[in-house]
Amino acid sequence: MSTNAQPTTTTSKEVITIPTSGASYPAFLEPLTPNELSLLKMYDTIKKHEREAAILKAEEAKRRLEEADERYRAKVREREMMQGTTTAEEAVDAKIDKGERRTERDPNHQEHEDNSDTDDREADEDNERKRKRESEISQLRQDISAAKQAQRKKAEEKLQAKKKAEDMRRELLGESNSARVTITAAANNDEEDDDDDDIDDFDSFDDIQRKLQATSTGPSIKKKQRISSELEKSGTHQPKQQPSLIANILNAEGSTPIHDFSKQLSMSNDTLTSGGSIIFPIPGDDMYRAPWTPPDAPMDFIDGCLELMLPDLDVSSSSSASVGNNTLAIKFQAPAESERFSINIATSDRENERYDDILFHFNPRQFQKGGQLVINDRQETRWGNDLSIPLSTIPLIFDAKSGSTLIVQINTEGFDVYVDGVHCARLEHRVKLPDSVGVGGQRHLPSLRLQFPSSNDYGDPENWLVHRVWWGYKPAMFDESTLDRIPGVNIVSAVHPRKLFISGLSRLFTDPEIDLRRAELERAFRKYGGPTGAVAVSIQKNSGFAFVDVATEELADLAVTEMANNCQYRVNKARRTRHEALLEERAAREKKEAEEGRGTAGSKETADWDRY
């Protein structure tokens, strides 16, 4: 109805209602003014636009639902095509049907079809749909053909790589050429047949991948049987299975079990039995029992440690006829994650149960300064000047797959250290070894104690495995011609006359803390600096000790005596380093040469004077 229609009365209550917009007003307002009529007309227009907007909104929502449904159906059809359940023609039919449904949903196209009564146009549309279908079918076939060709090429590359790896493996195993050629030819024929069948029969890329994964693990049992039958028919005997390349390398190196000593060290069971005895595992137990390893969370280095006695020490042994022992052999294994481990050799006195005095300390540290082997001694709870050797210069200790063998040979000079037969270091005796005791006219040889600590001095647990320990006699293993190149040989260990060793300090890590401690030590030892009161203090980062140089030897002895009861510092005489000893030797030599030069010059002048 037009918006210009006159209002009509629809009820008996004298209320006038406009049919198009539904607006109503009382009848007593009649006649309406032009402004009121224009307002009613505008209200009628607004209502009409609201109805049209609601219709368009409903159509848009319906269109979105239909598009979502089409996308879902397209994903389902694509998944079915990937699984091989839908052919290319069905996909094209579905796509054309989808286009027809979209056309049917188009209201303009529907009106056009309703208004069109011409048969020629319908025929043209049918022909157009057929041509479109044929072109899409052709395009899909080309895509499928290209995908199959790419899959076939990839499968051929994988088969070629597999054949190349098989040839390399057989070459490393040392198989004969004739057998390898025959086997390769038979395998190639089988692979070609399987390749053609596999690529032609599979419609999806997932199936081809599953086939390639199944064939990449090696020839099947059926294929192996076929190769064996072809070898028998051709009269070629299949070669025996050769050991692997790794096994050959291990056999060439003379590998031994992890719990036994290396054969290269000439330490067979007969040799070990004749010259000494196995002290760990304990005699009588199973020789192949689980190795000893430190506990995970020890209270200190003694908690859970392994202690063994080393009886009948005789460093003067010069022949195997002697009854004394001088050599310790340890078969161990340090895993790759191990940071450090250690052994201690000390006297067997009861007063030394806490290992305050240690004759020999062996301590590899994997992550300290690029890897260091530290060898040292301990006297009255004070560690001496350590001997540090880079781990890169000695045989592998950490992460050695077949384990390592440590040999410590005690002689009159010191402790000679060998790792897998290589002379690595010598710790010269810094304390006199215990002497033999004569009782009733018989000579009783002294004993030592071997300790495998559970942790270091700071409670950090150690990590390694001890498989076997042997103690007995072996002739001297060092070579006199190369002895001067061994670390630790001819190192001066005498006490320094003026240098003090301050121990028992807390560790410092920053320069301000070190400067503060240097100032404290200078004030504490100023009285021992002579008339000037000057002392030289040396402190290193991350260390619990310091060195103080005083004026004279007498003042150094006085400082050790007066500081004996000091609770803050523990003071002892320091040992001279090799560098300090060399400097002193050079100074003495230069002084002697100067004196000899002055004496020669004076005698020459006297002779010349007498001649005149």
C-alpha positions as CSV (number, residue, x, y, z in Angstrom):
1,M,0.0,0.0,0.0
2,S,1.2,3.5,-0.8
3,T,2.3,5.8,2.0
4,N,-0.3,8.4,0.7
5,A,-3.2,6.3,1.7
6,Q,-5.6,8.0,4.1
7,P,-5.9,6.7,7.7
8,T,-8.8,4.4,8.4
9,T,-10.5,3.5,11.6
10,T,-9.8,-0.2,12.6
11,T,-11.3,-0.3,16.1
12,S,-14.5,1.0,17.9
13,K,-12.5,3.0,20.4
14,E,-12.0,5.9,18.0
15,V,-8.4,5.0,17.2
16,I,-7.1,5.4,13.7
17,T,-4.4,3.0,12.5
18,I,-2.3,3.3,9.3
19,P,-2.1,-0.3,7.7
20,T,1.3,0.1,6.1
21,S,3.3,1.2,9.1
22,G,1.0,0.1,11.9
23,A,1.0,3.6,13.5
24,S,-2.1,4.7,15.3
25,Y,-3.4,7.9,16.9
26,P,-6.8,9.0,18.5
27,A,-9.6,10.1,16.2
28,F,-10.1,13.4,18.0
29,L,-6.8,14.6,16.4
30,E,-8.5,14.7,13.0
31,P,-8.0,16.5,10.7
32,L,-4.1,16.1,10.7
33,T,-1.9,18.9,9.8
34,P,0.6,18.7,6.9
35,N,3.5,18.3,9.3
36,E,1.8,15.4,11.1
37,L,1.0,13.7,7.8
38,S,4.7,14.0,6.7
39,L,5.8,12.5,10.0
40,L,3.5,9.5,9.5
41,K,4.8,9.1,5.9
42,M,8.5,9.1,7.2
43,Y,7.6,6.6,9.9
44,D,6.0,4.4,7.2
45,T,9.2,4.6,5.1
46,I,11.5,3.7,8.0
47,K,9.4,0.6,8.8
48,K,9.7,-0.5,5.2
49,H,13.5,-0.2,5.2
50,E,13.7,-2.1,8.4
51,R,11.7,-5.0,6.9
52,E,14.0,-5.0,3.9
53,A,17.1,-5.0,6.1
54,A,15.8,-8.0,8.1
55,I,15.3,-9.9,4.8
56,L,18.8,-9.1,3.5
57,K,20.3,-10.1,6.9
58,A,18.5,-13.4,6.8
59,E,19.7,-14.1,3.3
60,E,23.3,-13.2,4.2
61,A,23.2,-15.6,7.1
62,K,21.8,-18.3,4.9
63,R,24.5,-17.7,2.3
64,R,27.3,-18.0,4.9
65,L,25.9,-21.2,6.2
66,E,25.8,-22.7,2.7
67,E,29.4,-21.6,2.1
68,A,30.6,-23.2,5.3
69,D,28.8,-26.3,4.3
70,E,30.5,-26.2,0.9
71,R,33.9,-25.8,2.5
72,Y,33.3,-28.8,4.7
73,R,32.2,-30.9,1.8
74,A,35.2,-29.9,-0.2
75,K,37.5,-30.9,2.7
76,V,35.7,-34.3,2.9
77,R,36.1,-34.9,-0.8
78,E,39.8,-33.9,-0.7
79,R,40.4,-36.3,2.1
80,E,38.6,-39.0,0.2
81,M,40.8,-38.4,-2.9
82,M,44.0,-38.6,-0.8
83,Q,42.8,-41.9,0.6
84,G,42.0,-43.2,-2.9
85,T,38.2,-43.6,-2.4
86,T,37.2,-40.8,-4.8
87,T,38.2,-40.7,-8.5
88,A,39.0,-37.7,-10.5
89,E,35.7,-37.9,-12.4
90,E,33.7,-38.0,-9.2
91,A,35.6,-34.9,-8.0
92,V,34.8,-33.0,-11.2
93,D,31.1,-34.1,-10.9
94,A,31.0,-32.9,-7.4
95,K,32.6,-29.6,-8.3
96,I,30.2,-29.0,-11.2
97,D,27.3,-30.0,-9.0
98,K,28.5,-27.5,-6.5
99,G,28.5,-24.8,-9.2
100,E,25.0,-25.8,-10.2
101,R,23.8,-25.6,-6.6
102,R,25.5,-22.2,-6.3
103,T,23.7,-21.1,-9.5
104,E,20.4,-22.3,-8.1
105,R,20.9,-20.3,-5.0
106,D,21.5,-17.1,-6.9
107,P,18.2,-15.3,-7.1
108,N,19.1,-13.3,-10.2
109,H,20.1,-16.5,-12.0
110,Q,16.8,-18.1,-10.8
111,E,14.8,-15.3,-12.1
112,H,16.7,-15.5,-15.4
113,E,15.9,-19.2,-15.7
114,D,12.3,-18.6,-14.8
115,N,11.9,-15.9,-17.4
116,S,13.9,-17.8,-20.1
117,D,11.8,-20.0,-22.2
118,T,14.3,-20.6,-25.1
119,D,15.5,-24.2,-25.6
120,D,18.6,-23.0,-27.5
121,R,20.0,-21.2,-24.5
122,E,19.6,-24.3,-22.3
123,A,21.4,-26.4,-24.9
124,D,24.3,-23.9,-24.9
125,E,24.5,-24.0,-21.2
126,D,24.7,-27.8,-21.2
127,N,27.4,-27.7,-23.8
128,E,29.3,-25.1,-21.8
129,R,29.1,-27.3,-18.7
130,K,30.4,-30.3,-20.6
131,R,33.4,-28.4,-22.0
132,K,34.2,-27.1,-18.5
133,R,33.9,-30.6,-17.1
134,E,36.2,-32.1,-19.7
135,S,38.8,-29.3,-19.2
136,E,38.8,-29.8,-15.5
137,I,39.1,-33.6,-15.9
138,S,42.1,-33.1,-18.2
139,Q,43.8,-30.7,-15.8
140,L,43.3,-33.1,-12.9
141,R,44.7,-36.0,-14.8
142,Q,47.8,-34.0,-15.7
143,D,48.3,-33.0,-12.0
144,I,47.9,-36.7,-10.9
145,S,50.4,-37.8,-13.6
146,A,52.9,-35.2,-12.6
147,A,52.6,-36.2,-8.9
148,K,53.1,-39.9,-9.7
149,Q,56.1,-39.0,-11.8
150,A,57.6,-37.0,-8.9
151,Q,56.9,-39.8,-6.5
152,R,58.5,-42.4,-8.8
153,K,61.6,-40.2,-9.2
154,K,61.9,-39.8,-5.4
155,A,61.5,-43.5,-4.9
156,E,64.2,-44.2,-7.5
157,E,66.6,-41.8,-5.7
158,K,66.0,-43.5,-2.4
159,L,66.6,-46.9,-3.9
160,Q,69.8,-45.8,-5.6
161,A,71.1,-44.4,-2.2
162,K,70.2,-47.6,-0.5
163,K,72.1,-49.6,-3.2
164,K,75.1,-47.4,-2.8
165,A,75.1,-47.8,1.0
166,E,74.8,-51.6,0.6
167,D,77.8,-51.7,-1.8
168,M,79.9,-49.6,0.6
169,R,78.9,-52.0,3.5
170,R,79.9,-55.1,1.5
171,E,83.2,-53.4,0.4
172,L,84.0,-52.7,4.1
173,L,83.2,-56.3,5.0
174,G,85.6,-57.6,2.3
175,E,83.3,-59.6,0.2
176,S,84.5,-60.9,-3.2
177,N,83.7,-58.9,-6.3
178,S,82.0,-61.7,-8.1
179,A,79.6,-62.4,-5.2
180,R,78.9,-58.7,-4.8
181,V,78.2,-58.2,-8.5
182,T,75.8,-61.2,-8.5
183,I,74.0,-60.1,-5.4
184,T,73.8,-56.5,-6.7
185,A,72.3,-57.6,-10.0
186,A,69.7,-59.9,-8.4
187,A,68.8,-57.1,-5.9
188,N,68.5,-54.6,-8.7
189,N,66.1,-56.8,-10.6
190,D,64.0,-57.3,-7.6
191,E,64.1,-53.6,-6.8
192,E,63.0,-52.7,-10.3
193,D,60.1,-55.1,-10.2
194,D,59.0,-53.9,-6.8
195,D,59.5,-50.3,-7.8
196,D,57.2,-50.7,-10.9
197,D,54.6,-52.6,-9.0
198,D,54.6,-50.2,-6.0
199,I,54.4,-47.0,-8.0
200,D,51.7,-48.2,-10.3
201,D,49.5,-49.8,-7.7
202,F,49.6,-46.9,-5.1
203,D,47.3,-44.0,-5.6
204,S,48.3,-42.0,-2.5
205,F,51.6,-40.5,-1.4
206,D,51.1,-41.9,2.1
207,D,51.2,-45.5,0.7
208,I,54.4,-44.8,-1.2
209,Q,56.0,-43.4,1.9
210,R,55.0,-46.5,3.9
211,K,56.4,-48.7,1.2
212,L,59.7,-46.8,1.1
213,Q,60.0,-47.0,4.9
214,A,59.4,-50.7,4.8
215,T,62.1,-51.3,2.1
216,S,64.7,-48.8,3.6
217,T,65.4,-51.2,6.5
218,G,67.1,-53.7,4.2
219,P,66.2,-56.6,1.9
220,S,63.2,-58.7,2.9
221,I,63.5,-62.4,3.8
222,K,61.8,-63.4,0.6
223,K,64.3,-61.3,-1.4
224,K,67.3,-62.8,0.5
225,Q,66.0,-66.3,-0.2
226,R,65.7,-65.4,-3.9
227,I,69.3,-64.1,-4.0
228,S,70.6,-67.2,-2.3
229,S,68.8,-69.5,-4.8
230,E,70.2,-67.5,-7.7
231,L,73.7,-67.8,-6.3
232,E,73.3,-71.6,-5.9
233,K,72.1,-71.9,-9.6
234,S,75.0,-69.8,-10.9
235,G,77.5,-72.0,-8.9
236,T,78.7,-69.0,-6.8
237,H,78.9,-69.7,-3.1
238,Q,77.7,-67.1,-0.8
239,P,80.6,-65.7,1.2
240,K,80.7,-66.2,4.9
241,Q,79.6,-63.4,7.2
242,Q,82.7,-61.3,8.0
243,P,83.2,-59.5,11.3
244,S,82.3,-55.8,11.2
245,L,84.9,-53.1,10.7
246,I,84.6,-51.9,14.3
247,A,85.2,-55.5,15.5
248,N,88.3,-55.7,13.4
249,I,89.6,-52.4,14.8
250,L,89.0,-53.6,18.3
251,N,90.6,-56.9,17.7
252,A,93.6,-55.2,16.1
253,E,94.0,-53.0,19.2
254,G,94.0,-56.1,21.5
255,S,90.9,-55.0,23.4
256,T,90.2,-56.6,26.7
257,P,87.1,-56.8,28.9
258,I,86.2,-53.8,30.9
259,H,86.9,-55.5,34.2
260,D,90.4,-56.8,33.2
261,F,93.8,-55.3,32.7
262,S,94.9,-54.5,29.2
263,K,96.9,-57.2,27.4
264,Q,99.2,-54.6,25.9
265,L,100.6,-54.0,29.4
266,S,101.7,-57.6,29.7
267,M,99.5,-58.0,32.8
268,S,98.0,-61.4,32.2
269,N,96.5,-63.5,35.0
270,D,99.6,-65.6,35.2
271,T,101.9,-62.6,35.5
272,L,99.7,-60.9,38.1
273,T,99.5,-64.1,40.2
274,S,103.3,-64.7,40.1
275,G,104.3,-61.1,41.0
276,G,101.5,-60.0,43.3
277,S,97.8,-60.5,44.1
278,I,94.4,-59.0,43.4
279,I,93.3,-57.0,46.4
280,F,90.0,-55.8,44.9
281,P,87.6,-57.5,44.5
282,I,88.4,-59.2,47.8
283,P,90.0,-62.7,47.1
284,G,87.3,-65.4,47.3
285,D,84.6,-63.2,45.9
286,D,83.3,-63.3,42.3
287,M,86.0,-61.6,40.1
288,Y,83.3,-60.1,37.9
289,R,81.1,-58.6,40.5
290,A,79.8,-55.0,40.3
291,P,82.6,-52.4,40.5
292,W,83.0,-50.0,43.3
293,T,81.6,-46.5,42.8
294,P,81.4,-43.6,45.3
295,P,78.0,-42.9,47.0
296,D,75.8,-40.2,45.7
297,A,75.6,-37.9,48.8
298,P,78.5,-38.7,51.2
299,M,78.9,-36.8,54.4
300,D,82.6,-36.2,53.8
301,F,85.4,-37.8,51.8
302,I,85.7,-40.7,54.2
303,D,82.0,-41.6,54.3
304,G,81.5,-44.6,52.0
305,C,85.1,-44.6,50.8
306,L,87.0,-47.7,49.8
307,E,90.2,-48.5,51.8
308,L,92.7,-51.2,51.0
309,M,96.0,-52.2,52.7
310,L,99.2,-52.3,50.7
311,P,101.4,-54.6,52.7
312,D,105.2,-55.4,52.4
313,L,106.4,-52.2,50.8
314,D,110.0,-52.4,49.6
315,V,111.2,-49.6,47.3
316,S,114.7,-51.1,47.2
317,S,113.5,-54.2,45.3
318,S,115.7,-54.9,42.3
319,S,114.7,-58.3,41.3
320,S,111.6,-60.4,41.2
321,A,113.1,-62.7,43.9
322,S,112.5,-60.0,46.4
323,V,109.6,-60.5,48.7
324,G,108.6,-56.8,48.7
325,N,106.0,-55.0,46.6
326,N,106.4,-51.7,44.8
327,T,103.7,-51.5,42.1
328,L,100.0,-50.6,42.3
329,A,97.7,-51.2,39.3
330,I,94.1,-50.0,39.1
331,K,91.6,-50.8,36.3
332,F,89.0,-48.1,36.3
333,Q,86.4,-46.3,34.2
334,A,85.5,-42.6,34.4
335,P,82.2,-41.7,32.6
336,A,82.0,-38.7,30.2
337,E,79.9,-36.7,32.8
338,S,82.4,-37.2,35.6
339,E,84.1,-34.0,36.8
340,R,86.8,-35.5,38.9
341,F,88.0,-38.5,41.0
342,S,91.0,-39.2,43.2
343,I,93.1,-41.8,45.1
344,N,95.3,-41.3,48.2
345,I,98.2,-43.3,49.4
346,A,99.0,-42.7,53.0
347,T,100.8,-44.4,56.0
348,S,98.9,-47.0,57.9
349,D,99.3,-45.4,61.3
350,R,96.2,-45.2,63.5
351,E,96.9,-41.5,64.1
352,N,96.4,-40.9,60.4
353,E,92.8,-42.2,60.1
354,R,91.6,-38.8,58.9
355,Y,94.3,-38.7,56.2
356,D,95.9,-35.6,57.6
357,D,99.2,-36.8,56.0
358,I,99.1,-38.2,52.4
359,L,102.2,-39.4,50.6
360,F,100.6,-39.4,47.2
361,H,97.4,-37.8,45.8
362,F,96.2,-38.5,42.2
363,N,93.4,-36.3,41.1
364,P,92.2,-35.9,37.4
365,R,89.9,-32.9,36.9
366,Q,88.1,-32.9,33.6
367,F,86.7,-29.3,33.5
368,Q,89.4,-27.3,35.3
369,K,91.5,-25.2,33.0
370,G,90.7,-27.3,30.0
371,G,91.4,-30.6,31.9
372,Q,94.2,-31.0,34.5
373,L,95.8,-34.0,36.2
374,V,96.7,-32.8,39.7
375,I,99.3,-34.7,41.8
376,N,100.2,-33.6,45.2
377,D,100.9,-34.5,48.9
378,R,99.5,-33.5,52.2
379,Q,101.3,-32.8,55.5
380,E,99.5,-32.0,58.7
381,T,96.2,-31.2,56.8
382,R,98.1,-28.8,54.5
383,W,98.3,-29.5,50.8
384,G,101.7,-29.0,49.1
385,N,102.6,-27.4,45.8
386,D,100.6,-29.4,43.3
387,L,102.0,-30.8,40.0
388,S,99.5,-30.0,37.3
389,I,99.6,-31.8,33.9
390,P,97.2,-31.0,31.0
391,L,94.9,-34.0,30.3
392,S,95.5,-33.4,26.6
393,T,99.1,-34.6,26.9
394,I,98.3,-38.0,28.5
395,P,96.1,-41.0,27.4
396,L,92.4,-40.7,27.6
397,I,91.0,-41.0,31.1
398,F,87.4,-39.7,30.9
399,D,84.9,-41.5,28.7
400,A,87.4,-44.3,27.7
401,K,85.1,-47.0,26.3
402,S,87.3,-49.9,27.4
403,G,88.4,-48.3,30.7
404,S,91.9,-47.1,31.7
405,T,94.7,-48.7,33.7
406,L,96.6,-46.6,36.3
407,I,100.0,-47.9,37.5
408,V,101.8,-46.2,40.4
409,Q,105.3,-47.5,40.9
410,I,107.1,-46.6,44.1
411,N,110.9,-46.3,44.0
412,T,113.6,-44.6,45.9
413,E,113.1,-41.4,43.9
414,G,109.3,-41.0,44.2
415,F,106.0,-42.2,42.8
416,D,106.1,-42.8,39.1
417,V,102.6,-42.5,37.4
418,Y,101.7,-44.5,34.3
419,V,98.3,-44.3,32.4
420,D,97.8,-47.1,30.0
421,G,101.5,-47.8,29.9
422,V,102.5,-44.1,29.3
423,H,104.9,-42.5,31.8
424,C,102.9,-39.3,32.7
425,A,104.5,-37.9,35.8
426,R,106.6,-38.4,38.9
427,L,106.0,-37.1,42.4
428,E,109.3,-37.0,44.2
429,H,109.3,-38.0,47.8
430,R,108.5,-35.0,50.0
431,V,108.3,-37.1,53.2
432,K,110.5,-40.1,54.1
433,L,108.7,-43.4,53.6
434,P,108.1,-45.6,56.6
435,D,111.1,-47.9,57.4
436,S,111.1,-51.6,57.9
437,V,111.1,-52.9,61.5
438,G,113.3,-55.6,62.8
439,V,111.8,-57.9,65.4
440,G,113.5,-61.0,66.7
441,G,116.1,-60.8,64.0
442,Q,113.5,-60.7,61.2
443,R,112.8,-57.9,58.9
444,H,109.2,-56.7,58.8
445,L,108.3,-54.6,55.8
446,P,106.1,-51.6,56.3
447,S,102.5,-51.2,54.9
448,L,100.7,-48.4,53.3
449,R,97.0,-47.6,53.0
450,L,95.2,-47.0,49.7
451,Q,92.0,-44.8,49.8
452,F,89.4,-44.1,47.2
453,P,87.7,-41.0,48.6
454,S,83.9,-40.4,48.2
455,S,84.2,-36.7,47.7
456,N,86.7,-33.8,47.6
457,D,87.5,-31.6,50.6
458,Y,84.4,-29.5,49.9
459,G,81.9,-32.4,49.9
460,D,81.5,-32.6,46.1
461,P,80.9,-36.3,45.2
462,E,83.2,-38.0,42.9
463,N,82.1,-40.2,39.9
464,W,84.0,-43.2,38.6
465,L,84.1,-47.0,38.7
466,V,86.9,-49.2,40.1
467,H,86.9,-52.6,38.6
468,R,90.1,-54.2,39.8
469,V,93.1,-53.4,42.0
470,W,96.5,-55.3,42.0
471,W,99.4,-54.9,44.4
472,G,102.7,-56.6,43.8
473,Y,106.2,-56.3,42.3
474,K,107.2,-55.2,38.8
475,P,110.7,-54.1,37.6
476,A,111.3,-50.4,37.0
477,M,109.2,-49.2,34.1
478,F,110.8,-45.8,33.4
479,D,113.3,-45.1,30.6
480,E,116.5,-43.3,31.7
481,S,116.9,-41.7,28.3
482,T,113.6,-39.8,28.5
483,L,113.3,-39.4,32.2
484,D,114.3,-35.7,32.1
485,R,111.2,-34.9,30.0
486,I,108.8,-36.4,32.5
487,P,106.8,-33.8,34.5
488,G,107.8,-33.7,38.1
489,V,111.4,-35.1,37.7
490,N,114.1,-33.1,39.5
491,I,111.7,-30.6,41.0
492,V,113.0,-28.8,44.1
493,S,110.7,-29.3,47.0
494,A,112.8,-27.7,49.8
495,V,111.3,-25.3,52.2
496,H,111.5,-21.6,51.2
497,P,113.5,-19.6,53.8
498,R,111.4,-16.4,53.8
499,K,108.0,-17.4,52.3
500,L,105.0,-18.3,54.5
501,F,102.0,-20.4,53.5
502,I,98.7,-19.1,55.0
503,S,95.9,-21.7,54.9
504,G,92.4,-22.1,56.2
505,L,91.1,-19.0,54.5
506,S,87.7,-18.6,52.8
507,R,87.5,-18.5,49.1
508,L,87.3,-15.1,47.3
509,F,86.1,-14.4,43.8
510,T,86.2,-10.7,43.2
511,D,89.0,-8.1,43.1
512,P,87.7,-5.9,45.9
513,E,87.6,-8.9,48.3
514,I,91.1,-9.8,47.3
515,D,92.4,-6.3,47.9
516,L,90.7,-6.2,51.3
517,R,92.3,-9.5,52.3
518,R,95.7,-8.3,51.1
519,A,95.5,-5.3,53.3
520,E,94.5,-7.4,56.3
521,L,97.4,-9.8,55.8
522,E,99.8,-6.9,55.4
523,R,98.7,-5.4,58.7
524,A,98.8,-8.8,60.5
525,F,102.4,-9.7,59.3
526,R,103.8,-6.1,59.3
527,K,106.0,-6.8,62.3
528,Y,107.9,-9.5,60.3
529,G,108.8,-7.1,57.5
530,G,112.0,-5.9,59.0
531,P,112.8,-2.2,59.6
532,T,110.4,-1.0,56.9
533,G,107.6,-3.4,57.9
534,A,107.0,-4.2,54.2
535,V,105.8,-7.7,53.3
536,A,104.7,-9.1,49.9
537,V,101.3,-10.8,49.9
538,S,100.2,-13.1,47.0
539,I,96.6,-14.2,46.7
540,Q,94.8,-16.1,43.9
541,K,91.1,-16.0,43.0
542,N,89.0,-19.0,44.1
543,S,91.6,-20.2,46.5
544,G,91.7,-20.7,50.3
545,F,95.3,-19.9,50.8
546,A,97.8,-17.0,50.4
547,F,101.6,-16.5,50.5
548,V,103.5,-13.8,52.5
549,D,107.2,-12.9,51.9
550,V,108.9,-11.6,55.1
551,A,112.3,-9.9,55.4
552,T,114.6,-12.7,56.7
553,E,114.6,-16.4,57.5
554,E,114.7,-15.7,61.2
555,L,111.6,-13.5,61.0
556,A,109.8,-16.3,59.1
557,D,110.6,-18.8,61.8
558,L,109.4,-16.3,64.4
559,A,106.1,-15.8,62.5
560,V,105.5,-19.6,62.4
561,T,106.2,-19.9,66.2
562,E,104.1,-16.9,67.2
563,M,101.2,-17.7,64.9
564,A,101.0,-21.3,66.0
565,N,98.1,-20.5,68.5
566,N,96.4,-18.0,66.2
567,C,92.8,-19.1,65.5
568,Q,92.4,-16.9,62.4
569,Y,95.4,-18.0,60.3
570,R,97.3,-21.2,60.0
571,V,100.9,-20.4,59.1
572,N,103.6,-22.8,57.8
573,K,106.8,-22.5,55.8
574,A,106.1,-22.6,52.0
575,R,108.0,-24.7,49.5
576,R,110.2,-23.2,46.8
577,T,108.8,-23.5,43.3
578,R,110.9,-24.7,40.4
579,H,111.1,-21.1,39.1
580,E,112.4,-19.8,42.4
581,A,115.0,-22.5,42.6
582,L,116.2,-21.7,39.1
583,L,116.4,-18.0,40.0
584,E,118.5,-18.8,43.1
585,E,120.8,-21.1,41.1
586,R,121.3,-18.4,38.5
587,A,122.1,-15.8,41.1
588,A,124.6,-18.1,42.8
589,R,126.2,-19.0,39.5
590,E,126.5,-15.3,38.5
591,K,127.9,-14.5,41.9
592,K,130.5,-17.2,41.7
593,E,131.5,-16.2,38.2
594,A,131.9,-12.6,39.3
595,E,134.1,-13.6,42.2
596,E,136.2,-15.9,39.9
597,G,136.6,-13.0,37.4
598,R,137.7,-10.6,40.1
599,G,140.2,-13.1,41.4
600,T,141.7,-13.8,37.9
601,A,141.9,-10.1,37.2
602,G,143.7,-9.4,40.5
603,S,146.3,-12.2,40.0
604,K,147.0,-11.0,36.5
605,E,147.7,-7.4,37.7
606,T,150.0,-8.8,40.4
607,A,152.0,-10.8,37.9
608,D,152.3,-7.8,35.6
609,W,153.5,-5.7,38.5
610,D,156.1,-8.2,39.6
611,R,157.4,-8.5,36.1
612,Y,158.2,-4.8,36.0
